[in-house]
Structures are given as structure tokens and as C-alpha cells.
Amino acid sequence: MYNKENLAKLKKMDGLAPEVMKAFWVFDKAAVIEGAIPVKYKELIAVAVALTTQCPYCIDIHSGNARKAGTTDAEMVEAAMIAASLQAGAAVTHATHALLN
């Protein structure tokens, strides 16, 4: 299902829902610009979220952006381990719903 060529269809989506897509692109760019949190850390957060949501497009895009912002291998792995611990933590805490009172 994952095929980077699918991203070319974003232009078609821009044409089919121009106002909504324009708003999305403005929001998308604003979310990762330099602010109280530096771009490098925003991109690392994006990588961790992308790993958690398991979006291959986002993993590819944001890991590349994180690299451009100066992220090291060690930082990338630590971000991945944060994502993994949150996934595991969610499974553990949700397991409480399976127990009888």
C-alpha cells in the first residue's frame, strides 16, 4: 500500500478541495517552524509520533527533515524508544480494562 508515488496525488487533492487543502498546508508548515521548540526537536517529535501512528510517509518525510536539522543516529533511536515505550505503556495501562473488579 505504501508507495511514495502516491504523494504526487496530493496535487490532485489540492485541486479537489482547494480551501481545505490550503488550510492544511498552512497548518502543516506552521506546526514545524522555529518557535519555542527548535525545528530539530519538532522533527524528532514528529518522527516519534509517526512511528507510533505507523505512517510510512510521515516516517520518511520527518526523519529526513530531522536529519536536515542535524539529528544524530543516537537522537533518532532515542526518539524511537520513546515512541516504543508509549506504545507499550498504552498496552499495559489498557490491560487494566481486561481485568475483573
Backbone torsions as a table, in degrees:
resi	resn	phi	psi	omega
1	MET	NA	-37.8	179.2
2	TYR	-73.6	122.5	178.7
3	ASN	-150.5	113.7	-177.6
4	LYS	-55.9	-25.2	178.8
5	GLU	-63.6	-23.6	177.6
6	ASN	-61.2	-27.4	-178.7
7	LEU	-62.8	-22.1	176.3
8	ALA	-63.5	-23.2	-179.7
9	LYS	-73.4	-9.8	177.3
10	LEU	-60.9	-35.2	177.2
11	LYS	-60.9	-41.3	178.2
12	LYS	-63.4	-42.4	177.9
13	MET	-61.9	-38.7	176.7
14	ASP	-56.3	-40.4	-179.2
15	GLY	-75.3	-30.7	-177.0
16	LEU	-80.1	-29.4	178.7
17	ALA	-139.6	66.1	-169.6
18	PRO	-59.4	-43.2	-177.3
19	GLU	-67.8	-45.4	-179.3
20	VAL	-66.8	-44.1	-179.7
21	MET	-65.6	-38.5	177.5
22	LYS	-60.6	-44.8	178.3
23	ALA	-62.2	-40.1	178.1
24	PHE	-61.3	-48.2	-177.1
25	TRP	-63.3	-38.4	177.3
26	VAL	-63.3	-46.3	178.6
27	PHE	-62.9	-44.7	-178.8
28	ASP	-57.7	-44.9	179.7
29	LYS	-69.8	-41.7	-178.7
30	ALA	-63.8	-32.1	-176.8
31	ALA	-65.7	-26.1	-174.7
32	VAL	-116.4	11.4	176.6
33	ILE	-79.1	161.2	178.6
34	GLU	-54.1	134.6	179.0
35	GLY	-159.2	-144.5	176.6
36	ALA	-60.6	-31.7	175.0
37	ILE	-103.9	126.6	178.6
38	PRO	-62.6	152.8	-178.6
39	VAL	-52.9	-43.8	-178.7
40	LYS	-54.6	-44.9	-178.2
41	TYR	-74.0	-35.2	176.1
42	LYS	-61.3	-41.8	179.8
43	GLU	-68.7	-35.8	175.5
44	LEU	-65.1	-39.7	175.2
45	ILE	-61.2	-44.0	179.7
46	ALA	-61.6	-39.1	177.6
47	VAL	-62.7	-46.9	-179.1
48	ALA	-61.8	-42.5	178.2
49	VAL	-65.1	-43.1	179.9
50	ALA	-61.9	-38.7	176.7
51	LEU	-65.8	-37.3	179.9
52	THR	-69.3	-41.8	179.0
53	THR	-82.2	-10.3	178.3
54	GLN	59.5	42.0	177.1
55	CYS	-93.1	107.6	-176.7
56	PRO	-63.1	-32.2	178.4
57	TYR	-65.3	-46.8	-179.5
58	CYS	-66.6	-38.7	177.2
59	ILE	-59.3	-47.7	-179.1
60	ASP	-62.9	-51.5	-176.4
61	ILE	-64.2	-49.6	-173.9
62	HIS	-77.3	-29.1	174.6
63	SER	-68.9	-37.0	175.4
64	GLY	-64.2	-43.5	178.1
65	ASN	-65.0	-38.4	178.2
66	ALA	-63.7	-41.0	177.1
67	ARG	-61.3	-44.5	179.0
68	LYS	-62.3	-29.3	179.8
69	ALA	-84.9	0.8	174.8
70	GLY	100.6	13.5	179.1
71	THR	-66.3	136.7	178.2
72	THR	-93.0	168.7	175.3
73	ASP	-59.2	-42.5	-178.6
74	ALA	-62.0	-42.1	178.7
75	GLU	-65.7	-40.1	179.8
76	MET	-63.0	-43.5	-179.8
77	VAL	-67.3	-39.8	177.9
78	GLU	-63.3	-40.9	176.7
79	ALA	-61.4	-41.5	178.6
80	ALA	-64.2	-38.1	-179.9
81	MET	-70.6	-31.6	173.8
82	ILE	-63.8	-46.4	177.6
83	ALA	-58.6	-43.8	-179.3
84	ALA	-64.6	-40.5	-178.9
85	SER	-68.0	-34.5	177.7
86	LEU	-69.5	-38.9	176.5
87	GLN	-62.8	-45.4	-179.7
88	ALA	-65.7	-42.5	179.2
89	GLY	-61.1	-38.9	178.4
90	ALA	-64.1	-40.2	178.2
91	ALA	-65.0	-41.6	-179.0
92	VAL	-66.1	-48.2	-178.0
93	THR	-69.7	-33.2	176.5
94	HIS	-71.1	-22.5	177.2
95	ALA	-61.5	-24.5	178.5
96	THR	-61.8	-25.8	178.3
97	HIS	-70.3	-21.0	-178.7
98	ALA	-85.6	-11.1	-178.6
99	LEU	-87.3	148.3	174.6
100	LEU	-75.6	153.8	178.5
101	ASN	-65.9	NA	NA
